[in-house]
């Protein structure tokens, strides 16, 4: 086995491990979202942090859809935090759709493995 083959194998294993951890990452997103729904303002920053991390790591594991969708969520949270306005039902629904988009991106990546 060449070093290129070994590297490719190692990268596949890392990606598989990352995808295996996706349910936990998604659970964290949904938990933060549930707290945002109940009006816990600091949870919006928690949600932003979680999305920011996924935006950074998704691409590293060859998952550009995860990165793109998480980046959109991170930016949406940043805008909502910066506005300091109470969240509207539309804001909450948008956050839900963004998280669902991340979940879909993980699902698509998992099924294409």
C-alpha positions in Angstrom: 0.0 0.0 0.0 1.4 3.4 -1.0 1.4 6.4 1.3 -1.2 8.0 -0.9 -3.5 5.0 -0.3 -2.8 5.1 3.4 -3.7 8.8 3.5 -6.9 8.3 1.5 -7.8 5.5 3.9 -7.2 7.6 6.9 -9.2 10.5 5.4 -12.1 8.1 4.7 -12.0 6.9 8.3 -12.0 10.5 9.6 -14.9 11.4 7.4 -16.8 8.3 8.5 -16.2 9.2 12.2 -17.4 12.7 11.5 -20.5 11.5 9.9 -21.1 9.0 12.7 -21.1 11.9 15.2 -23.6 13.9 13.1 -26.6 12.7 15.2 -25.1 14.1 18.3 -24.2 17.4 16.6 -27.8 17.6 15.3 -29.2 16.9 18.7 -27.2 19.8 20.1 -28.6 22.1 17.4 -32.2 21.0 18.0 -31.7 21.4 21.8 -30.4 24.9 21.4 -33.3 25.6 19.0 -35.8 24.4 21.5 -34.4 26.7 24.1 -34.5 29.6 21.6 -38.2 28.8 21.0 -38.9 29.1 24.7 -37.3 32.6 24.8 -33.9 31.8 26.3 -32.0 34.5 24.5 -28.6 33.3 25.3 -29.4 30.0 23.5 -29.4 32.0 20.2 -25.7 32.5 20.8 -25.2 28.8 21.6 -27.0 27.9 18.4 -24.8 30.4 16.5 -21.6 28.8 18.0 -22.7 25.3 17.1 -23.5 26.3 13.5 -20.2 28.2 13.3 -18.3 25.1 14.3 -20.1 23.0 11.7 -19.4 25.6 9.0 -15.7 25.3 9.8 -15.5 21.6 10.0 -17.9 20.4 7.3 -15.6 21.5 4.5 -12.6 19.9 6.2 -14.3 16.6 5.9 -15.4 17.0 2.3 -19.0 18.1 3.1 -19.4 21.5 1.4 -23.2 21.3 1.8 -22.9 21.0 5.6 -20.5 24.0 5.5 -22.7 26.1 3.3 -25.9 25.5 5.3 -24.2 25.9 8.6 -22.6 29.1 7.4 -26.1 30.4 6.4 -27.3 29.5 9.9 -24.4 31.2 11.6 -25.0 34.3 9.6 -28.7 34.3 10.4 -28.0 33.9 14.1 -25.5 36.8 14.0 -28.0 39.1 12.3 -30.7 38.2 14.9 -28.3 38.7 17.8 -27.1 42.1 16.3 -30.6 43.3 15.9 -31.4 42.8 19.6 -35.1 42.7 18.7 -37.3 39.9 20.1 -37.5 37.0 17.8 -40.6 36.8 15.6 -42.4 33.5 14.8 -40.9 33.9 11.3 -37.4 34.2 12.7 -37.9 31.0 14.7 -39.3 29.2 11.7 -36.3 30.3 9.6 -33.9 28.9 12.2 -35.8 25.6 12.1 -35.5 25.5 8.3 -31.8 26.2 8.5 -31.2 23.4 11.0 -33.3 21.1 8.9 -31.1 22.0 6.0 -28.0 21.0 7.9 -29.7 17.7 8.9 -30.6 17.1 5.2 -27.0 17.8 4.2 -25.7 15.2 6.7 -28.3 12.7 5.6 -27.3 13.2 1.9 -23.7 12.8 2.8 -24.4 9.6 4.8 -26.5 8.0 2.0 -23.8 8.8 -0.6 -21.1 7.0 1.4 
